[in-house]
Structures are given as structure tokens and as C-alpha cells.
Amino acid sequence: MIKVKNDSLPLYLKVAQALQQTAEEEGWKDNYRLPGEKELSQQLGVSRATVREALSALEKDGLILRRQGVGTFLVKRESPLQRGMKGFTQNIRDQGLEPGTKNRSLHREPADGFLAAELGINPGDLVWVIKRTRTANEQPIMYSVDKVPVFLLENHLEEADFPESLFGLLQEHGIRLTHAITRAHPILPGNFLKQTLELSGDQPLLFVEETYVDTQARPVLYARSYFRTDKYSFRVIRQV
């Protein structure tokens, strides 16, 4: 049975997501023929126009193929890992891979003027600085530098006890993230990033700078991440 989630996305995107999830859960194969628009409309409880919009969105993403007079077919393709608000750890697990961390370091430092403005704290206030190389099945995917105000977490975090998921740690302290303000652009790596991410040549990285906000509308996490573009991709849904 195809189920449509109840969230803030436009209805046609909810339908598109429901079809993708059903394909994963029910093991639809490549070239699986989807039901017709009328049948999907009845199954999902939405109009045929909404189903048509959802199928158009999936077609633009290269996930289905529509053949005139024949039908609509699923296209399963190998693609880079994708990232979302669940956080790196959960995203990697969702794709059947094992998340990991290398070269982790943890220390406290006073916030400079820029960081203080990003996190809504005073210059000189202490922040935790967490530096890590993140892996999927032991392969380096991303290098990150995360900064969190010390007062939001315990005052004496130990590096040895630091969990795999920073998002999970924040949740344990009653901090639920709702969205992030994101800025991203490609960069060429220096020697440190080449070595850390095991790059060959001057393969570009995607540099992502984000300020995460919680349910109380507080900025609680500032993150700088460097992603291997051959291993990781972003999908952005803009609401207008």
C-alpha cells in the first residue's frame, strides 16, 4: 500500500516521496511498470492532476521513464549518497551503509565575532569544536568542523565518549533541529583535505556552511563541511 506522509511539503512532492519509499520498501525492480494515473490516484486518494505532477517531478530526477502508449517504468540507478536534515549518520544508515568517524578531535575555544553573531552568543563565550572525518563503509566521504555553544551541552564532554551522531547528542539534551541556513559552493582542496579525504589530483569538493536552528528558533550549531563530490550529492527542495 502506498502511503502519503502528512508534512509541510506540497502535495505532489509528498506523492513523489511516497512512490519512492514504496519502491524501496517493496523492492520494485528496474523497469518495474507503475500503475496508471487513475489507479495511483485511487490508491493515494489524490487527484490525477497531482499524480501527474508527482510523476513529472520523478521523471525530471531521472527516477522514472514514461513511454507513450506503453506505460511508466521505474529507473533504478546508482547514485552518490544523498544528504538531508536527518544528519550524516542516519542518512548513511538509511542507504544500507555503515557510518564511521576517523581523526576526531574535541576542544573548547572562545567564539570570535563572526561565530558569536551566527550562534547568537557573545564574543568570548565558549563553544565546543568537533573536527571529524566522516566515512561510509570506512571510505572517507566528508570532513567537518562543528561548533556548539558549551552551555547547550554538558560542560565536560569527553572525546572518548563522544557519540557517532552529533544530531543524536543534541536530541538527548532536548534540542530538536528544525532547519538550517545553508551556503554552498565548490572549492579546490589543499594538501590537508586531499590527504584526509584520500583524494587524487585536484578533484573539487563541495564546501557547505550551515547554521542550524532548533524548535525555539535558536541557532544552536554552526557547521563547515567538505564533501567529496564523487561520493555525495545534495537534493534541494525549494518552497515558493
C-alpha positions, 0 to 999 in steps of 0.5 A: 500500500502506498502511503502519503506522509502528512508534512509541510511539503506540497502535495505532489512532492509528498506523492513523489516521496511516497512512490519512492519509499514504496519502491524501496520498501517493496523492492520494485525492480528496474523497469518495474511498470507503475500503475496508471494515473487513475489507479495511483490516484485511487490508491493515494486518494489524490487527484490525477492532476497531482499524480501527474505532477508527482510523476513529472517531478520523478521523471525530471530526477531521472527516477522514472521513464514514461513511454507513450502508449506503453506505460511508466517504468521505474529507473533504478540507478546508482547514485552518490549518497544523498544528504538531508536534515536527518544528519550524516549518520542516519542518512548513511544508515538509511542507504544500507551503509555503515557510518564511521568517524576517523581523526576526531578531535574535541576542544573548547575555544572562545567564539570570535565575532563572526561565530558569536553573531551566527550562534547568537552568543557573545564574543568570548563565550565558549563553544565546543569544536568537533573536527571529524572525518566522516566515512561510509563503509570506512571510505572517507566521504566528508570532513567537518568542523562543528561548533556548539555553544558549551552551555547547550551541552554538558560542560565536560564532554569527553572525546572518548565518549563522544557519540557517532551522531552529533544530531543524536547528542543534541536530541538527548539534551532536548534540542530538536533541529528544525532547519538550517541556513545553508551556503554552498559552493565548490572549492579546490582542496589543499594538501590537508583535505586531499590527504584526509579525504584520500583524494587524487589530483585536484578533484573539487569538493563541495564546501557547505556552511550551515547554521542550524536552528532548533524548535525555539528558533535558536541557532544552536550549531554552526557547521563547515563541511567538505564533501567529496563530490564523487561520493555525495550529492545534495537534493534541494527542495525549494518552497515558493 
